Amino acid sequence: MVNEMPHCELLHAHPESIEKIRENMPDDDTLIDLSELFKVFGDSTRIKILTALSCGELCVCDISTAVGMTSSAVSHQLKILKNAELVRFRREGKTVFYSLADDHVGTILKQGFDHINE
């Protein structure tokens, strides 16, 4: 026997529930933007880099050593993270230092780790 998903016995809507959803539902463009953000978080390599950066500002060489990747591979991932506005950078001479873009990025990581470790 195949388990069926629970469903309404009668086909009817609950207008109060529907109205509340419509009032709180973001527009399609916002939902697409959020989906794109989560796609960036959907790669374990990028999560590893973000976790390293949650410890503080690092140059590409330090990130590469910390996460066990080539500088080229790290640079590629940093470009994606930078385009998603999850990391920022600053130059000091010829060295470029990266950090999390803001506290929200660290919060998203922490909440994700908290959720999977429950």
N, C-alpha and C positions, 0 to 999 in steps of 0.2 A: 504494500500500500504506500502510495506517495503522500508525504506530508504536504498539505496545502497551507499556504500563508493565510493568516487570519484575515477575514474580510467582513464587510457589513452584510448582515442578513437582508436588509432592505436597502434599496437604492434611494438614499436621501442624503441631503447635505445638511450641515449644521452651520447656518448663516453666521452666527457669532464667531465660530472658529475660522471660517473662511475670511471674514472681514479682518480679524486679527492678523491672520497670515498676510493678507494683501497689504495691510498697513505697515508690516514689519519686513516684508520681502524687499531686498535691495533690487535695483534695476538690473537688467541683463548685462550691461557693460561692467557694472561692479562685480557681478557674479563671475563673469569671464576673467576679469583682472585677478580675483581671488583664486580662481582655478589655476591660472598661470603661475601665481605665487606658490601654490602648493605643488605644482609640477617641479619647480626649482628645488623645493624641499624633498622631492621624491627621489633624490639620488644620494646614495650613501656616501659617495666621495665628497659631495658638497656638504653633507651633514658633518663629515669628519673635519673638513676645513673650517666650517662655522664653529664647531666645538673647540677646535684649537684657538680660533680667534676670540672665543668667549673668555679665554684666559688673559687676553690682552693683545695689544698691537704687535704685529709680526711682519717681517719681511718675507719675500717669497722663499728665500733659502731656508729660513727657520721653519716656515710652514712645510716645505718639502721634506725636510729632515724629520719633523714631528709626525707627519702622516705617512711617511715612507713612499713618497711619489717623486717623480722627476719635477724639476722646476717648470719645464714646459707644460706638463700635465696640470700642475697647480695653477699656472698662469691662465691656461684655458678655462679652468673652472672658476677662477677669480673673475674673469671677464663676464661669465654668465651671472655670477653673484652680484657683480657691480651693475650690470644691466638691469637686474631685478631690484636694485637699490637695497641690497642686503648687506653689502660691505662698502666701505669708503676707503680712500687712500690719501696719503700725503707723501710728498717727495722730500728727502733730505739728502742733498747732493745727488749722487747717482742711485741711491737706494730708495725704493718705494716701500712704504709701510702700509699694511692693511689692518683694518679693524672692523668690528661690526658697525653697521650704519647707525644703529640706535638701540635703545634698551628693548624695543619691541622684538627685535631679532632674538636676543637672548631669552626673552620671555617665551617666545614661540618654541624655542629649543627646550627650555626647561619644562614647559607644560607638556610637550611631546614625550620627553623622558619620564616625567611623572606619570603620565597616562599609561605608558607601556610597562612601567614598573609597579603598577598597582596590584 
